[in-house]
Amino acid sequence: MLALACCGAAHAQNPPAAAAAPAPAAPAAPPSDEAAAAPATPASYQAALAAMRAQDWLRARQLLQQTLDEHPAFAGAWLDLALVAWQQGEGAQAREFLDDLEDHFAPLPPAIAQAAQTLRQRLASATPTVQPPAQGAAAQTHPGLTATDSAGYLALGLGHDSNANVGLRADAIRLTLPGGQVELPLAAGSRQRAAAFGYAALQQAGAGAWQTQPLAWNWSLQTRQPSGIHGYSTVEAQGELGTPWALPSAPDASGASVPSPLVGLRWHSAWVGGQLAYVAPGLYASQRWASASPIAAAADSLHTCQWQQRAQLESRNYPRARNLASWGATYRLEWDCAATGQPPQPAASSTSGWLGQAEASWDAPRQQGRPGGHTWQTSLQLGRRIGNPWGQPGHQLTLSAEWTHTQDTAGYSPWLENGARRIVHRLGWQAHWLLPAIGRTGAPAADAWRWAVQLQGYRQSSNIPLFSLRSTAVQLLALHPW
């Protein structure tokens, strides 16, 4: 999710794929005679903003170039030019525009410095999100299937989990039999066991076009291998391919264009102990937009929010437990509210902000006899991202907590708790400390390895002891973007 404040967005209430910005751009260098005589907001720049709101990146780029030909000291146009190049999938060109901006207009005004820094972070992000090109641009620049840009990351880690085998907290399971209730002692292998583990993940996202139709895609693969516990290694794979919805974007209350949602196909699968345990093909629709933040901000700071809503339908299959097969529907709303317009920070710093997500999911059985019947699940996650914590330049600390409630509509099993309906509550937490990138010479580098330390845990309780779990894990990660 792009939490970027660009100068051009100051004139738009809801620009596509970029957050609203602070005040309009002003020349960063001492004004020359030409700059002093120039209008505060050139007509070509206003037209460029309109093209950006319409996601006509090719037209916006032409108008921004015209603005800079006429008013080369207009620093905000340089920043918007970098943003437009990024939207067109030209990451290298966007970096060059940012370099030109910082080389020729130092020191930058605080708002422009913060926005340039945020765009650099997104270009080198370890978890990138690449928007598809606008359809007009794709038709003119991508006659065939051409990858306009892609980004991804590799993560390698070692850790320790207090419950690496997802073992139960109970020492015995109580069964309801015709003759009464009996307790069966739990085998040692089913109880909670601590173990070290190795972790690896690979993810990539990109944008391109097929003929004149823009496409966006992403895929990920991750594995976790516990030490000394046989049968609990996991591998998870996901992939998506989408395209903007064909209908034109509808204007919002302020008259700004709302970005068209992506719609497409998705695939999710998982292996446990080397055997396929879960596979779910499906459809999804996803939409992003920006708005002013509801968070009250200080007088010298402006908060903007990036939002994403997502709906998906899928067929959930469990090859090792076919009676659990279901049709699944999920809706999720995510937000990331970051402060912009702050005093300029070191180049390797991170933007602070509030983030979270709310999700609702419904499982409908595909055949009779599914334990629990229908299942309803809701969750809420809230977090705080802190840039440069305790004065550490380039570091980033993210803290989050999550609450999840799951409930069945029918009894789970006549053998467990007299056929009671399953109710599960889960509380989770996470602390993630990301260190700045360090190159071979010791200077920060956008494409260098980064270290991260992650602490996480959860406590799950249920009226059916079979679903009562808890875990605490610590992990050291090495991350490399490309």
LUMZAFI-963725 format. One line per 2 residues: for each residue z, y, x of C-alpha. Coordinates in nm, 2 decimals. Layout:
// LUMZAFI-963725
Z Y X ~ ...
END
This chain:
// LUMZAFI-963725
0.00 0.00 0.00 ~ -0.11 0.33 0.16
0.16 0.59 0.17 ~ -0.05 0.86 0.31
-0.04 1.23 0.25 ~ -0.37 1.40 0.32
-0.44 1.76 0.30 ~ -0.72 1.73 0.05
-0.49 1.55 -0.19 ~ -0.29 1.86 -0.23
-0.56 1.99 -0.46 ~ -0.56 1.66 -0.67
-0.29 1.53 -0.89 ~ -0.39 1.17 -0.84
-0.65 1.11 -0.56 ~ -0.79 0.76 -0.53
-0.63 0.52 -0.27 ~ -0.42 0.80 -0.12
-0.09 0.95 -0.20 ~ -0.05 1.31 -0.31
0.00 1.55 -0.03 ~ 0.21 1.85 0.06
0.07 2.20 0.07 ~ -0.30 2.27 0.14
-0.41 2.25 0.50 ~ -0.40 2.56 0.72
-0.56 2.62 1.06 ~ -0.34 2.46 1.33
-0.47 2.67 1.61 ~ -0.43 3.05 1.64
-0.70 3.19 1.41 ~ -1.01 3.32 1.56
-1.20 3.60 1.41 ~ -1.42 3.36 1.23
-1.12 3.16 1.10 ~ -0.94 3.47 0.99
-1.24 3.58 0.79 ~ -1.29 3.24 0.63
-1.16 3.17 0.28 ~ -0.83 2.98 0.25
-1.01 2.70 0.06 ~ -1.39 2.69 0.13
-1.62 2.60 -0.16 ~ -1.75 2.30 0.04
-1.40 2.17 0.09 ~ -1.32 2.20 -0.28
-1.64 2.00 -0.36 ~ -1.53 1.74 -0.10
-1.20 1.70 -0.28 ~ -1.38 1.64 -0.60
-1.59 1.37 -0.44 ~ -1.28 1.21 -0.30
-1.13 1.19 -0.64 ~ -1.44 1.02 -0.76
-1.43 0.78 -0.47 ~ -1.77 0.90 -0.36
-1.69 0.87 0.01 ~ -2.04 0.93 0.14
-2.07 1.26 -0.05 ~ -1.72 1.36 0.05
-1.79 1.30 0.42 ~ -2.11 1.51 0.41
-1.92 1.80 0.25 ~ -1.63 1.77 0.50
-1.88 1.78 0.78 ~ -2.03 2.09 0.62
-1.68 2.25 0.59 ~ -1.62 2.19 0.96
-1.96 2.33 1.06 ~ -1.87 2.65 0.88
-1.49 2.66 0.96 ~ -1.42 2.45 1.27
-1.05 2.57 1.27 ~ -0.98 2.42 0.93
-0.75 2.13 1.06 ~ -0.70 1.98 0.71
-1.07 1.90 0.68 ~ -1.05 1.70 1.01
-0.76 1.50 0.86 ~ -0.95 1.43 0.54
-1.25 1.33 0.74 ~ -1.04 1.07 0.91
-0.91 0.94 0.58 ~ -1.26 0.92 0.43
-1.39 0.73 0.74 ~ -1.10 0.49 0.69
-1.19 0.44 0.32 ~ -1.55 0.36 0.43
-1.41 0.09 0.65 ~ -1.48 0.27 0.98
-1.14 0.23 1.14 ~ -1.26 0.32 1.49
-1.43 0.64 1.37 ~ -1.11 0.74 1.18
-0.91 0.71 1.50 ~ -1.16 0.93 1.68
-1.13 1.20 1.41 ~ -0.75 1.18 1.45
-0.78 1.21 1.83 ~ -1.00 1.52 1.78
-0.75 1.67 1.54 ~ -0.46 1.63 1.77
-0.65 1.73 2.09 ~ -0.78 2.06 1.95
-0.51 2.17 1.72 ~ -0.18 2.10 1.90
0.08 2.16 1.78 ~ -0.01 2.05 1.43
0.17 2.19 1.13 ~ 0.44 1.95 1.01
0.26 1.83 0.70 ~ -0.06 1.75 0.88
0.13 1.59 1.17 ~ 0.31 1.36 0.93
0.00 1.27 0.74 ~ -0.20 1.20 1.07
0.09 0.98 1.19 ~ 0.10 0.78 0.87
-0.27 0.72 0.88 ~ -0.24 0.59 1.24
0.03 0.35 1.13 ~ -0.19 0.22 0.85
-0.48 0.17 1.09 ~ -0.25 -0.04 1.32
-0.03 -0.19 1.05 ~ 0.09 -0.55 1.09
0.04 -0.60 0.72 ~ -0.27 -0.41 0.63
-0.43 -0.35 0.30 ~ -0.80 -0.27 0.32
-0.96 -0.10 0.01 ~ -1.32 -0.20 -0.08
-1.58 0.07 -0.03 ~ -1.70 0.27 -0.33
-2.00 0.12 -0.50 ~ -2.23 0.42 -0.42
-2.15 0.39 -0.05 ~ -2.19 0.01 -0.05
-2.54 0.05 -0.21 ~ -2.66 0.28 0.06
-2.49 0.14 0.37 ~ -2.45 -0.23 0.31
-2.78 -0.39 0.18 ~ -2.64 -0.74 0.25
-2.31 -0.91 0.29 ~ -2.16 -0.70 0.57
-1.80 -0.68 0.67 ~ -1.73 -0.31 0.69
-1.38 -0.35 0.83 ~ -1.10 -0.60 0.85
-0.75 -0.61 0.99 ~ -0.49 -0.87 1.02
-0.19 -0.99 1.22 ~ -0.05 -1.29 1.40
0.32 -1.37 1.38 ~ 0.51 -1.62 1.59
0.88 -1.68 1.56 ~ 1.19 -1.89 1.62
1.49 -1.90 1.40 ~ 1.79 -2.08 1.26
1.85 -2.16 0.89 ~ 2.19 -2.28 0.75
2.00 -2.48 0.48 ~ 1.67 -2.59 0.65
1.63 -2.89 0.41 ~ 1.69 -2.69 0.09
2.00 -2.92 0.04 ~ 2.24 -2.90 -0.26
2.58 -2.73 -0.24 ~ 2.74 -3.01 -0.45
2.88 -3.33 -0.30 ~ 2.80 -3.53 -0.61
2.57 -3.52 -0.92 ~ 2.72 -3.57 -1.26
2.50 -3.78 -1.50 ~ 2.53 -3.82 -1.88
2.49 -4.19 -1.96 ~ 2.53 -4.36 -2.30
2.87 -4.49 -2.19 ~ 2.99 -4.15 -2.08
2.96 -3.93 -1.77 ~ 2.96 -4.06 -1.42
2.95 -3.89 -1.08 ~ 2.72 -4.02 -0.81
2.79 -3.92 -0.45 ~ 2.51 -3.73 -0.29
2.33 -3.88 0.01 ~ 2.39 -3.70 0.34
2.01 -3.62 0.36 ~ 2.02 -3.43 0.03
2.31 -3.21 0.13 ~ 2.28 -2.87 0.31
2.18 -2.91 0.67 ~ 2.15 -2.64 0.94
1.86 -2.65 1.19 ~ 1.65 -2.44 1.42
1.29 -2.38 1.32 ~ 0.96 -2.25 1.45
0.74 -2.02 1.25 ~ 0.38 -1.91 1.27
0.17 -1.69 1.03 ~ -0.19 -1.56 1.03
-0.32 -1.30 0.78 ~ -0.64 -1.10 0.74
-0.78 -0.86 0.49 ~ -1.12 -0.70 0.47
-1.38 -0.52 0.27 ~ -1.76 -0.57 0.25
-2.04 -0.58 0.00 ~ -2.28 -0.83 -0.14
-2.61 -0.66 -0.22 ~ -2.48 -0.34 -0.39
-2.15 -0.50 -0.52 ~ -1.84 -0.41 -0.31
-1.60 -0.69 -0.23 ~ -1.24 -0.71 -0.10
-1.09 -1.03 0.04 ~ -0.77 -1.15 0.20
-0.63 -1.48 0.32 ~ -0.31 -1.60 0.48
-0.18 -1.91 0.64 ~ 0.18 -1.98 0.74
0.39 -2.27 0.85 ~ 0.76 -2.34 0.92
0.86 -2.64 1.12 ~ 1.24 -2.73 1.12
1.38 -2.92 1.42 ~ 1.54 -3.26 1.37
1.48 -3.28 0.99 ~ 1.20 -3.51 0.90
0.99 -3.44 0.59 ~ 1.07 -3.07 0.54
0.79 -2.90 0.74 ~ 0.60 -2.66 0.52
0.25 -2.51 0.53 ~ 0.13 -2.25 0.28
-0.22 -2.11 0.23 ~ -0.35 -1.83 0.00
-0.68 -1.66 -0.05 ~ -0.84 -1.40 -0.28
-1.18 -1.25 -0.33 ~ -1.22 -0.95 -0.57
-1.45 -0.67 -0.67 ~ -1.39 -0.34 -0.86
-1.40 -0.36 -1.23 ~ -1.74 -0.25 -1.36
-1.62 0.00 -1.62 ~ -1.58 0.36 -1.50
-1.24 0.49 -1.41 ~ -1.06 0.68 -1.69
-0.91 1.02 -1.62 ~ -0.54 1.05 -1.64
-0.34 1.33 -1.81 ~ -0.41 1.57 -1.52
-0.78 1.50 -1.53 ~ -0.78 1.31 -1.20
-0.97 0.98 -1.18 ~ -0.77 0.66 -1.19
-0.90 0.40 -0.94 ~ -1.08 0.11 -1.09
-0.88 -0.22 -1.06 ~ -0.99 -0.52 -0.85
-1.06 -0.84 -1.04 ~ -1.13 -1.17 -0.88
-1.04 -1.53 -0.79 ~ -0.73 -1.65 -0.61
-0.61 -1.98 -0.46 ~ -0.25 -2.08 -0.36
-0.15 -2.42 -0.21 ~ 0.14 -2.56 -0.02
0.22 -2.88 0.18 ~ 0.57 -3.02 0.23
0.62 -3.29 0.49 ~ 0.25 -3.32 0.54
0.17 -3.39 0.18 ~ 0.01 -3.16 -0.08
0.29 -3.04 -0.31 ~ 0.14 -2.74 -0.49
-0.20 -2.61 -0.58 ~ -0.28 -2.32 -0.81
-0.63 -2.18 -0.86 ~ -0.65 -1.87 -1.08
-0.77 -1.52 -1.17 ~ -0.61 -1.19 -1.08
-0.64 -0.81 -1.15 ~ -0.48 -0.55 -0.93
-0.48 -0.17 -0.94 ~ -0.33 0.09 -0.70
-0.27 0.46 -0.76 ~ -0.06 0.75 -0.63
0.18 0.99 -0.80 ~ 0.46 1.23 -0.74
0.79 1.06 -0.68 ~ 1.06 1.06 -0.95
1.31 1.08 -0.66 ~ 1.48 1.41 -0.63
1.39 1.55 -0.28 ~ 1.52 1.83 -0.07
1.35 2.16 -0.07 ~ 1.18 2.10 0.26
1.06 1.75 0.17 ~ 0.81 1.61 -0.08
0.82 1.25 -0.20 ~ 0.50 1.07 -0.31
0.48 0.72 -0.45 ~ 0.21 0.45 -0.41
0.20 0.21 -0.70 ~ 0.04 -0.13 -0.75
0.03 -0.33 -1.07 ~ -0.10 -0.69 -1.07
-0.16 -0.95 -1.33 ~ -0.26 -1.31 -1.27
-0.33 -1.63 -1.46 ~ -0.33 -1.96 -1.29
-0.32 -2.34 -1.33 ~ 0.00 -2.46 -1.15
-0.03 -2.82 -1.03 ~ 0.22 -3.05 -0.85
0.04 -3.36 -0.72 ~ 0.38 -3.52 -0.63
0.53 -3.45 -0.98 ~ 0.24 -3.42 -1.22
0.47 -3.38 -1.52 ~ 0.56 -3.03 -1.40
0.20 -2.90 -1.44 ~ 0.18 -2.58 -1.63
-0.02 -2.27 -1.72 ~ 0.13 -1.96 -1.55
0.11 -1.59 -1.62 ~ 0.26 -1.32 -1.40
0.28 -0.94 -1.41 ~ 0.42 -0.75 -1.11
0.47 -0.38 -1.05 ~ 0.53 -0.26 -0.69
0.62 0.09 -0.56 ~ 0.66 0.26 -0.22
0.80 0.62 -0.24 ~ 0.78 0.79 0.10
0.89 1.13 0.21 ~ 0.61 1.36 0.34
0.61 1.71 0.46 ~ 0.90 1.64 0.70
0.92 1.79 1.05 ~ 0.69 1.62 1.29
0.83 1.30 1.45 ~ 0.74 1.11 1.77
0.40 0.94 1.76 ~ 0.54 0.59 1.73
0.79 0.68 1.45 ~ 0.79 0.54 1.10
0.80 0.70 0.76 ~ 1.11 0.65 0.56
1.10 0.57 0.19 ~ 1.22 0.37 -0.11
1.04 0.06 -0.22 ~ 1.07 -0.23 -0.46
0.90 -0.45 -0.72 ~ 0.97 -0.58 -1.07
0.81 -0.91 -1.19 ~ 0.79 -1.12 -1.50
0.65 -1.47 -1.51 ~ 0.59 -1.73 -1.79
0.52 -2.10 -1.75 ~ 0.38 -2.30 -2.04
0.37 -2.68 -2.00 ~ 0.02 -2.84 -1.99
0.15 -3.17 -2.13 ~ 0.45 -3.30 -2.33
0.75 -3.41 -2.14 ~ 0.77 -3.12 -1.89
1.14 -3.07 -1.81 ~ 1.27 -2.75 -1.97
0.97 -2.68 -2.18 ~ 0.86 -2.32 -2.13
1.01 -2.12 -1.85 ~ 1.07 -1.75 -1.83
1.15 -1.57 -1.51 ~ 1.23 -1.21 -1.43
1.31 -1.05 -1.09 ~ 1.39 -0.71 -0.95
1.38 -0.61 -0.58 ~ 1.49 -0.28 -0.44
1.47 -0.17 -0.08 ~ 1.50 0.11 0.17
1.28 0.17 0.47 ~ 1.43 0.38 0.74
1.21 0.54 1.01 ~ 1.37 0.60 1.36
1.71 0.47 1.26 ~ 2.00 0.62 1.45
1.76 0.83 1.64 ~ 1.56 0.54 1.79
1.19 0.66 1.81 ~ 0.94 0.41 1.69
1.19 0.17 1.54 ~ 1.19 0.08 1.17
1.47 -0.08 0.96 ~ 1.40 -0.22 0.62
1.69 -0.33 0.39 ~ 1.63 -0.50 0.06
1.81 -0.69 -0.22 ~ 1.66 -0.91 -0.49
1.79 -1.05 -0.82 ~ 1.61 -1.33 -1.01
1.69 -1.48 -1.35 ~ 1.52 -1.81 -1.46
1.57 -1.97 -1.80 ~ 1.41 -2.27 -1.98
1.34 -2.28 -2.36 ~ 1.44 -2.65 -2.39
1.68 -2.90 -2.24 ~ 1.59 -2.99 -1.88
1.70 -3.35 -1.88 ~ 1.92 -3.57 -2.11
2.08 -3.71 -1.80 ~ 2.20 -3.37 -1.67
2.48 -3.17 -1.83 ~ 2.42 -3.33 -2.18
2.06 -3.21 -2.19 ~ 2.15 -2.84 -2.14
1.88 -2.57 -2.09 ~ 1.85 -2.47 -1.73
1.97 -2.12 -1.64 ~ 1.94 -2.00 -1.28
2.06 -1.68 -1.11 ~ 1.95 -1.60 -0.76
2.07 -1.31 -0.54 ~ 1.89 -1.25 -0.21
1.90 -1.00 0.07 ~ 1.70 -0.91 0.38
1.73 -0.69 0.68 ~ 1.42 -0.64 0.90
1.43 -0.45 1.23 ~ 1.09 -0.37 1.38
1.07 -0.25 1.74 ~ 0.80 -0.01 1.87
0.48 -0.15 2.02 ~ 0.48 -0.16 2.40
0.17 -0.18 2.60 ~ 0.13 -0.33 2.95
0.21 0.00 3.11 ~ 0.52 0.05 2.90
0.36 0.31 2.67 ~ 0.33 0.26 2.29
0.01 0.08 2.20 ~ -0.14 0.03 1.86
-0.28 -0.31 1.94 ~ 0.01 -0.44 2.14
0.27 -0.71 2.06 ~ 0.57 -0.59 1.86
0.91 -0.76 1.83 ~ 1.11 -0.79 1.51
1.45 -0.93 1.42 ~ 1.50 -1.05 1.06
1.81 -1.16 0.88 ~ 1.79 -1.30 0.53
1.98 -1.51 0.28 ~ 2.02 -1.61 -0.08
2.27 -1.76 -0.31 ~ 2.15 -1.95 -0.62
2.38 -2.06 -0.90 ~ 2.30 -2.26 -1.21
2.47 -2.44 -1.50 ~ 2.30 -2.75 -1.37
2.44 -2.82 -1.02 ~ 2.11 -2.97 -0.91
1.98 -2.62 -0.88 ~ 2.27 -2.45 -0.70
2.16 -2.36 -0.34 ~ 2.24 -2.11 -0.07
2.10 -2.02 0.27 ~ 2.13 -1.78 0.56
1.87 -1.75 0.83 ~ 1.80 -1.54 1.14
1.46 -1.51 1.29 ~ 1.31 -1.35 1.60
0.94 -1.26 1.55 ~ 0.65 -1.15 1.78
0.38 -0.97 1.59 ~ 0.03 -0.88 1.70
-0.21 -0.68 1.48 ~ -0.59 -0.65 1.52
END
